[in-house]
Amino acid sequence: MKYNVNEKGYYGDFGGAYIPEMLYPNVEELRQNYLKVMAEASFQEEFQELLKEYVGRPTPLYFAKRLSAKYNTKIYLKREDLCHTGAHKVNNTIGQILMAKRLDKNRIIAETGAGQHGVATATVCALMGLECIVYMGEIDIKRQAPNVARMKMLGATVVPATSGSKTLKDATNEAIRDWINNPTNTHYIIGSVVGPHPYPDMVARFQSVISQEIKNQLQKKENREAPDYVIACVGGGSNAAGAYYHYLDTPEVGIIAVEAAGKGVQTGESAATSALGKTGIIHGSKTLLMQTPDGQITEPYSISAGLDYPGVGPMHAHLYASGRGEFISVTDEDAMQAGLELCKLEGIIPAIETSHALAIFKTRTFKPDAIVVVNLSGRGDKDLNTYIDYFKL
Ligand SMILES: *Cc1c(COP(=O)(O)O)cnc(C)c1O
């Protein structure tokens, strides 16, 4: 079984490029060039240099002593929370802004829900001096005022999406419309391993620096490259894809994906795509998708904005369908408690997305000598108000 993408852009039965004809030239230009550009020595040099000097990589692989003692196993945390801007997302936006420059694009567009990807995109546009337009649902603009302010400070134009439910899906539609109208000078930076081929593969490759570093760091700390388990939360799936990437074909490494159960998988307020989803098409790719019997996309729910997405990337759909990955889902309540526990035991305030991955230790036991790596996708600063409301702090 092959777990990575094939030449046609499929992971098993999932992936592909289901796009309107008007978008074909844009996506095709990217498809024809992305591997060639990424293989150029000058591209790699600039990418690696920025990851080191600007993002602050390599991020530590930290042995969490007190958390390990509590759960009687060896837990390492991959500290993506220490990246510039506070999460893994910037690994991808750095990669894509360099790609855009190589393809002679001087205008960048992006969609954002909670605003995290918008901020990561606005950041790299400021860094490179490129025009940046971020589409965001009108409702999300109201809900996520601090991130809207950040994007504006970074020089981006935030355009409200006023159609439909005025949230992420509608912002994505606006971004696609913009790209159709600006096919020559504009690059669309997608924020996760979703969208039409080649986006899922390109984003996974940019994020794969995470598992490359884990291999090197574990070799030094444990004298082996492979842990027994790699665990990550999955919204669209980019931090997870990066953490799994170099272990996909190493069957000894257990891959565990944690989704948001929201208020409970069967409550109608959930984002547990693998449990609830059926094959469908979203944002140009065939994947698992939460939908009604007649194929309308279901509105997802999670306390965590980054996991509040009705699909997963096609790599994850394949990991689930093939059985290579173990998928579990965690409720708001269990995630919030696990986040608070990390604060108390290790002095690290995690993003609520990440707290979902940490909740694994309540439901699943690991052997005392097992090496378990959790990808700590982001820091909790952005979630402080949610923590305050939830715990009445
Ligand atoms: C956006 C985000 C996620 C979810 O996105 P993926 O593409 O699934 O990684 C997870 N954690 C943090 C901290 C995020 O900001």
The ligand as an SDF file (V2000), in Angstrom:
LIG
                    3D

 15 15  0  0  0  0  0  0  0  0999 V2000
   -4.8710   25.8450   12.1540 C   0  0  0  0  0  0  0  0  0  0  0  0
   -4.4030   25.0520   13.3040 C   0  0  0  0  0  0  0  0  0  0  0  0
   -4.6360   23.6570   13.3820 C   0  0  0  0  0  0  0  0  0  0  0  0
   -5.4560   22.9110   12.3670 C   0  0  0  0  0  0  0  0  0  0  0  0
   -4.9570   22.9190   11.0780 O   0  0  0  0  0  0  0  0  0  0  0  0
   -4.2650   21.6450   10.4300 P   0  0  0  0  0  0  0  0  0  0  0  0
   -4.1350   21.9880    9.0030 O   0  0  0  0  0  0  0  0  0  0  0  0
   -5.1440   20.4670   10.6920 O   0  0  0  0  0  0  0  0  0  0  0  0
   -2.9480   21.4830   11.1020 O   0  0  0  0  0  0  0  0  0  0  0  0
   -4.1130   22.9520   14.4550 C   0  0  0  0  0  0  0  0  0  0  0  0
   -3.4100   23.5900   15.4320 N   0  0  0  0  0  0  0  0  0  0  0  0
   -3.1830   24.9200   15.3980 C   0  0  0  0  0  0  0  0  0  0  0  0
   -2.4090   25.5370   16.5020 C   0  0  0  0  0  0  0  0  0  0  0  0
   -3.6680   25.6900   14.3310 C   0  0  0  0  0  0  0  0  0  0  0  0
   -3.4440   27.0110   14.3260 O   0  0  0  0  0  0  0  0  0  0  0  0
  1  2  1  0
  2  3  1  0
  2 14  2  0
  3  4  1  0
  3 10  2  0
  4  5  1  0
  5  6  1  0
  6  7  2  0
  6  8  1  0
  6  9  1  0
 10 11  1  0
 11 12  2  0
 12 13  1  0
 12 14  1  0
 14 15  1  0
M  END
$$$$
